[in-house]
Amino acid sequence: MSSSTADHVTAKLFDNIKKLKVDSSNWGVWKSQVILILQHRKLIGYAEGSSPKPTPSYPLPPPLGTTPTNVNAIQDWEDKNLEAQIQIYMTLEHEVASLVTKKSIALDLWSALCSKFEGKGLTTLSMLATQLWTYHMLLD
């Protein structure tokens, strides 16, 4: 698939994605759609951790000031990591994005979102209690 075709398909996918809401009401659908985009762009490994950053390698013994022999692989990883972050950030409401602004690695960003919205922890329990309370108030 050519780059322009891939960009067109990604743009079409983005057209239909609602931004992730802070109340997590669209988490399941949002996550599925973002996974599809990341898979389509061949970036899912950066978000899920199966594409770790290459460790710099040097000739032995490394002379002072030597550039790693795999500098191109490291730069490629950094470029794709950044692209994965952009793909995710573009689908977050501002309030959600503000929760994860300090994340500079796509894996950390994705993990933080999953931890916050996947129904684990005190924050999620509190959110569910609030939703239940609101539901009961509406019935009365």
Secondary structure, 3 states (H helix, E strand, C coil): CCHHHHHHHHHHHHHCCCCECCCCCCHHHHHHHHHHHHHHCCCHHHHHCCCCCCCCCCCCCCCCCCCCCCHHHHHHHHHHHHHHHHHHHCCECHHHHCCCCCCCCHHHHHHHHHHHHCCCCHHHHHHHHHHHHHHHHHHC
